[in-house]
């Protein structure tokens, strides 16, 4: 199966997933691996499956990935992404729903995968500054706890779940 991996990664989390996809499927059938840009060959259209990766920005994919998705026609797409906030399947489903809305109707989503991803230390500093102003705010405490939980992600368990999904996809 010829495939392409097109992704954008602000902090390296989504790139970890993209690397895992390429490692699991092998480089010999990969027609493109990288970000969507003017240097990307038209050959991604020959891919039987397009793995499309994104980082989450305010509950949505980045503008660059969203615009790229809107140019696709007749592709089989596997969406994958990372989100610093959350960890619940419900939250991830909401993100995936918003992201998949960028795909024109003639495309088919054949799979989806999301996991939590670590955030830059500047985010924790922002949360700490918020907490100084409102020390009793439980929402801010929850945001700091989430930041700390996200610090190890994507972890081995996240990568293993992705690998399992890829094995199932390859078996079909």
C-alpha positions as CSV (number, residue, x, y, z in Angstrom):
1,X,0.0,0.0,0.0
2,X,1.4,3.4,-1.0
3,X,0.8,6.0,1.7
4,X,1.7,9.6,2.6
5,X,2.1,11.2,6.0
6,X,1.3,14.9,6.0
7,X,1.4,16.5,9.4
8,X,2.1,19.7,11.3
9,X,3.7,19.5,14.8
10,X,4.2,22.6,16.9
11,X,5.9,20.9,19.9
12,X,7.1,17.6,18.4
13,X,4.2,15.5,19.8
14,X,2.5,15.0,16.5
15,X,5.8,14.3,14.8
16,X,6.3,11.5,17.2
17,X,3.1,9.9,16.0
18,X,4.0,10.6,12.4
19,X,7.4,8.9,12.9
20,X,5.6,5.9,14.5
21,X,3.4,5.6,11.5
22,X,6.4,5.6,9.1
23,X,8.3,3.1,11.3
24,X,5.3,0.7,11.5
25,X,4.5,0.9,7.7
26,X,8.0,1.1,6.4
27,X,9.6,3.7,4.2
28,X,9.6,1.8,0.9
29,X,5.9,2.6,0.2
30,X,5.9,6.1,1.7
31,X,5.4,8.7,-1.1
32,X,5.6,11.7,1.1
33,X,6.5,12.4,4.7
34,X,6.4,16.0,6.0
35,X,4.4,19.2,6.3
36,X,2.0,20.5,3.6
37,X,4.0,23.0,1.6
38,X,4.8,24.1,-1.9
39,X,7.6,21.5,-2.1
40,X,5.3,18.7,-1.5
41,X,5.0,16.6,-4.7
42,X,1.7,16.1,-6.4
43,X,2.5,12.4,-5.8
44,X,0.6,12.4,-2.6
45,X,-2.5,11.9,-4.8
46,X,-1.1,8.4,-5.7
47,X,-1.1,7.4,-2.1
48,X,-3.8,4.8,-1.3
49,X,-4.0,6.2,2.2
50,X,-3.2,9.6,3.5
51,X,-2.2,9.9,7.2
52,X,-3.0,13.4,8.2
53,X,-1.6,14.7,11.5
54,X,-2.3,17.8,13.5
55,X,-1.7,19.5,16.8
56,X,-4.7,20.9,18.6
57,X,-5.1,24.7,18.7
58,X,-8.1,25.9,20.7
59,X,-10.0,22.6,20.0
60,X,-9.3,22.6,16.3
61,X,-6.4,21.8,13.9
62,X,-4.0,24.5,12.8
63,X,-5.1,26.8,10.0
64,X,-2.4,25.3,7.7
65,X,-3.7,21.7,8.1
66,X,-7.3,22.8,7.8
67,X,-6.6,24.6,4.5
68,X,-4.7,21.7,3.2
69,X,-7.5,19.3,4.1
70,X,-9.9,21.5,2.1
71,X,-7.9,20.8,-1.1
72,X,-8.2,17.1,-0.9
73,X,-10.4,15.1,-3.3
74,X,-11.2,11.4,-3.3
75,X,-8.6,10.5,-0.7
76,X,-8.8,7.8,2.0
77,X,-7.7,9.7,5.1
78,X,-6.5,8.5,8.5
79,X,-6.6,11.5,11.0
80,X,-4.2,11.6,13.9
81,X,-3.5,14.3,16.4
82,X,-2.4,15.4,19.8
83,X,-4.0,17.7,22.3
84,X,-2.4,19.1,25.4
85,X,-5.6,19.5,27.2
86,X,-7.9,16.6,28.0
87,X,-7.3,12.9,27.8
88,X,-11.0,12.0,27.6
89,X,-12.3,10.2,24.5
90,X,-15.3,12.5,24.4
91,X,-13.0,15.6,24.1
92,X,-10.9,13.9,21.5
93,X,-14.1,12.9,19.5
94,X,-15.2,16.6,19.5
95,X,-11.8,17.7,18.2
96,X,-11.8,15.0,15.5
97,X,-15.3,16.0,14.5
98,X,-14.3,19.6,14.0
99,X,-11.1,18.6,12.2
100,X,-12.8,16.2,9.8
101,X,-15.3,18.9,8.9
102,X,-12.5,20.5,6.8
103,X,-12.5,17.5,4.4
104,X,-14.7,17.8,1.4
105,X,-17.4,15.2,1.0
106,X,-15.6,13.0,-1.6
107,X,-13.0,12.0,0.9
108,X,-13.3,9.0,3.3
109,X,-12.0,9.0,6.8
110,X,-10.8,5.4,7.4
111,X,-9.4,5.8,10.9
112,X,-8.8,8.3,13.7
113,X,-6.3,8.4,16.5
114,X,-5.7,11.0,19.2
115,X,-3.7,11.2,22.4
116,X,-2.6,13.7,24.9
117,X,0.6,15.6,24.2
118,X,3.0,17.6,26.4
119,X,2.8,21.4,26.3
120,X,5.6,24.0,26.5
121,X,6.6,25.1,30.0
122,X,5.4,28.6,29.1
123,X,1.8,27.2,29.4
124,X,2.4,26.1,33.0
125,X,3.9,29.5,33.9
126,X,0.8,31.1,32.5
127,X,-1.4,28.8,34.6
128,X,0.7,29.6,37.7
129,X,0.3,33.3,37.1
130,X,-3.5,32.8,36.8
131,X,-3.4,30.8,40.1
132,X,-1.6,33.6,41.9
133,X,-4.4,35.9,41.0
134,X,-7.1,33.4,41.9
135,X,-5.7,30.8,44.3
136,X,-9.0,29.2,45.2
137,X,-10.1,28.7,41.5
138,X,-10.5,24.9,41.1
139,X,-10.5,25.2,37.3
140,X,-7.0,26.6,37.3
141,X,-5.8,23.9,39.7
142,X,-7.3,21.3,37.3
143,X,-5.5,23.0,34.3
144,X,-2.2,22.7,36.2
145,X,-2.9,19.0,37.1
146,X,-3.7,18.3,33.4
147,X,-0.4,20.0,32.4
148,X,1.5,17.8,34.7
149,X,-0.3,14.6,33.5
150,X,0.4,15.6,29.9
151,X,4.1,16.1,30.5
152,X,4.9,12.4,29.6
153,X,2.8,12.2,26.5
154,X,2.8,10.8,23.9
155,X,4.2,7.9,26.0
156,X,4.9,4.2,25.1
157,X,1.3,3.3,25.8
158,X,0.0,6.0,23.3
159,X,2.5,4.8,20.7
160,X,1.5,1.1,21.3
161,X,-2.2,1.9,20.8
162,X,-1.4,3.7,17.5
163,X,0.7,0.7,16.4
164,X,-2.2,-1.6,17.2
165,X,-4.5,0.5,15.1
166,X,-2.1,0.5,12.2
167,X,-1.8,-3.3,12.4
168,X,-5.6,-3.6,12.2
169,X,-5.6,-1.2,9.3
170,X,-2.9,-3.1,7.4
171,X,-4.8,-6.4,8.0
172,X,-7.9,-5.1,6.2
